[in-house]
């Protein structure tokens, strides 16, 4: 409901009464939705930029260096098979790689990368 309230109120400029009628709720509930959204955002996990900044450049470099060979070996054995298949962005939590987000249609040759990788 919070998302609907935000869109209807902030994007489409409906009044609180109009939104309340559309969502079958009270005007007070509609008016408190932005406050609940802010509270949820404030309590959310830290952003990737915050995590990286808190770790510092040396720690981030050490994490990437430590995992580079294993990640490269995995990618060459399976997903890439010596053909670059996109761009992987690492998510770092508690000093470890916690997630890899893949942009599979990224054209890395546009960034000066070779069209194939030597094993």
N, C-alpha and C positions, 0 to 999 in steps of 0.2 A: 504494500500500500504506500510506503514511503516514496518509492520511485514514481508511482503514479501521481502522487500529490506534488512532488517536485516538478514533474513535467507539466502537469496541468497548471500549477501556480506560477512557476518561474519561467517556463518556456512559452506556454500558451496564454498566460496572463488571465486565467479564470479567477474569479473571486473565491474566497474561502467558502462562502455559502454555496456557490455553484459546484465546487469540487465536492463538498460534503454531500450534496444531493446526488451527484453522479456516482459517488462511491458508497452511498448509503451509510454514511457515518456522520458524526457531529462536526460542527464548525470548530469546536475546541480541539478535536482530534486532528483535523486538517492543519490548524495553526501550530500544533505541537510537533507535527511531522518533521519540519526542518531541524528542530532542536534534537529530535531523536536521530536524525541522519548525521548531524554534526558529532553527536556523542559516539555513534557507531564508527565514524571515520577516525575520530580521535583515539578510539580504543583498538583500532585495527593494527595489524602487524606493521612493523617499520618498512619503509620503502627500500628498494634495492640500493638506491643512492645513499640512504642513511646507513645501511649496513656496511657498504663499501667505505664510506667516509669514516665510520667508527673503527673499522679494522685498520685503516691506513694503507698507504701505497705498498709498503714493504710486505705486509701480511697478505694482501691480495696477490701480489706478484709471486710470493712463495706458494700460495694455494694453486695458482694457475700453473706454475712451473712443476709442482709436485704431481699434478694430475695430467699434464700434457701428454706424456708418453702413453699412459694407459688409455686415455680418451682417443688419441690418434690411432693406437692399435685396434681398439674396438671399432672405430669408424671404418678403418681400412679392411677389417675382416668381414664386415657386414654391410652396413648402410651405404657406404660410399663406393666400395670396391674400386678404389683408385680414381673415381670420378667425383669432383666436388658436387655435392648435392644441396647446397644452401649454406645458410649462416646459422650457427648455434650460439645462443647467448646463455651464459652460465648464471645461475642464481646462487648466491653464496649465503649460507646461514651457519652461524656458530663456527666459522672458520673452515667450512667444508662446502664442496659443490653439492647443493641440495636439489637442483633441477637444471635441466637443459631445455631451453625453448628453441625450437627449430623453425627457421624461415626457409622452407624447402625450395621456394622458387627464386631465391636471391641469385642474381647474376654476378658472381664474384669476379669475373673477368673485367667488369666495369671498374673494379678497384685495383686492377693490376695483378690479380691472382692468376695462376696458370689454369688452363682448361682441364688438366689432369694432374694427379699426384703420383710421384714415384714411390713405390712401397719401400 
